Amino acid sequence: MRERWLNRPAFVFAAVGSAVGLGNLWRFPYVCYSNGGGAFLIPYFVALLTCGIPLMMLEIGLGQMMQSSAPFSWRGVGKRWEWVGWWPTWIALIIVGYYTVIMAWCWNYLYHSFSLGWGKDAQGFFYHDVLRVSEGPGDVGGLVWPLLAGLILSCIIMGLIIYRGPERISKVVLWTVPLPIILITILMVRGLTLPGAMDGLEFYLTPDFSALTRSQVWVQAYSQVFFSLSLAMGVMIVYASHKPRNSDVTGNAFIVSLADCGISFLCGLTIFSILGYMAHTTGAAVPDVVSSGIGLAFITIPTAIELLPTLSTLFGVVFFLALLTLAIDSAFSLIEVNTAAFMDKWGLTRRRATGMVSIIALAMGLLYSTNGGIYWLDIVDHFINNFGLAAAGLVEVLLIGWFFGTKRFKKFINPISDIKTGLWWDVMIKFVTPVVLGYSLIRYFIDEVEVAYGDYPLKFLLLGGWGMALLVLVAAIAVSKLKSHHHP
Ligand code: PFF
């Protein structure tokens, strides 16, 4: 008997929990910010409609149809295609390896926010006090103990949730989904009432149509949608496989996608009003108040918190608690992808599979918890996200669009769904999404070869970037050739 969600809304909660994560409060605002604020919103919505929602339907539909983990759902499409499911499974494992370390940063910041430990120098605090960063990726140094503690804590919590399967996830997400939304709303109200907030919002919401001609903006919008909706990573396939085979597909896909996008929008309102406030107090212009990506959550916001006239400690605690509660259900969804695949492939019990995956995640996290960890995190994240997601997504749409057949797929999802999908879906899956993803991949490839990422010495990029991306693919093919427990 396949494990099931406790009740109907549980799937939607769990899927929203996976989708809504650091990608909303941390990644969305900075990607938006670095692409010119308002200029980003139009490509983002287009990406959501043309790629995000159609792919969400595909993944939920596939999981439901095949009632299996990602590798075996793809094996159901065709015997040769099991590797197509292992690929995102391994990508998920690599991502969870550092996602938990970012959670470890959050644990540390939660602790420090009680005393506003970063003081006036949030940047120095982040790099020197929290990360204790070394000179470069070649100088790994030793383990940073407070980070290790946060990492262990994250892995234990995730293991405890996942080892009881969808039943326990159903209960946990009832808390971990609404809680951060409430916390974000509190932050938003505080942000919007700060002086200067309107300047921030103006930057966020004024569309700049000239940016629409820049291809980079489009590529970034598509990858943000993918990452944010937890697509091309097997999560939605596995989560949907715990639903009854004949339950609604398209309605759920719309709810999950729109909820995620709506929450990103709220997070944008929050962060941009805070940026407006910072510009107001420091006298800088809104586009110049922050410089880097990762720094947004761990440097800019702490700086803003320090500047707050009242209740700054409370604001800090709420912010980092929101980040943690956002992250936890995304992180355990990545673990679940692997747990489910291990169970199907080798006939392991859930307990054992969870234990193995959590320990592997912990072991991988060790590298990122060292003095040189942030460099490796940056390299791995860049390559695995940019290449891995787009490439895995491309193979998915090609297989369903051209091998399995969109008509056949719709024959399955339409009768069981309230909203019927029309021709637009075929067009998106067969043409639009493959073209966009194919283009993004080629574009990234050229950019990457032309300019080595982030000034790192080539050998580290080859190892942690190109090597890792290739290794994941080879490992996927290799594992798919091994004998499976249930599927001879
Ligand atoms: N969607 C998550 C976020 O926005 O933070 C990140 C994520 C979780 C991506 C799970 C992929 C995934 F499978």
Residues whose N, C-alpha, C, O or C-beta is under 5 A from the ligand:
A	BS01	PFF	S18 A19 V20 G21 L22 G23 N24 F227 S228 L229 S230 M233 V235 S330 L334
